[in-house]
Amino acid sequence: MNGDTMGDEHREALERMGKKMGDYIPHTLKAIYEHNPEMLELIERMDRVLLEDGALDKKTKRLIALACVATRMCEECIYPQAKVAMNYGATKEEILETLEVCMVTGGVPTFSIAKNGIAKLFSEYEE
């Protein structure tokens, strides 16, 4: 295979993941595609647990992922996880309740770290 064919395969992986997330590609995945496209194959394999229904539906999985990134204090991760959760049908109330659980288990900073990403997401849906 030549470089162009490999580039096409990686682009297709990026587009498949974006489609599975409700036609949304987080900026981190775009950056990985631009700088290390081979890594997308690994990420796509690992993300299957989040992108497909199993014992838990994918909306619930994204809400759990949102709770995890909030507890891990990853401010840049909040918006993408919450956006995909909403793309999967999560309501504002479910997202906020997820963050309330984080406050109980991880402390108030978990909500503080999430406020900007959540405000951005909610303002997009109100427009």
Stockholm file with secondary structure:
# STOCKHOLM 1.0

chainA/1-127         MNGDTMGDEHREALERMGKKMGDYIPHTLKAIYEHNPEMLELIERMDRVLLEDGALDKKTKRLIALACVATRMCEECIYPQAKVAMNYGATKEEILETLEVCMVTGGVPTFSIAKNGIAKLFSEYEE
#=GR chainA/1-127 SS CCHHHHHHHHHHHHHHHHHHTTSCCCHHHHHHHHHCTTHHHHHHHHHHHHHSCSSSCHHHHHHHHHHHHHHTTCHHHHHHHHHHHHHTTCCHHHHHHHHHHHHHHHCHHHHHHHHHHHHHHHHHHHC
#=GC SS_cons         CCHHHHHHHHHHHHHHHHHHTTSCCCHHHHHHHHHCTTHHHHHHHHHHHHHSCSSSCHHHHHHHHHHHHHHTTCHHHHHHHHHHHHHTTCCHHHHHHHHHHHHHHHCHHHHHHHHHHHHHHHHHHHC
//
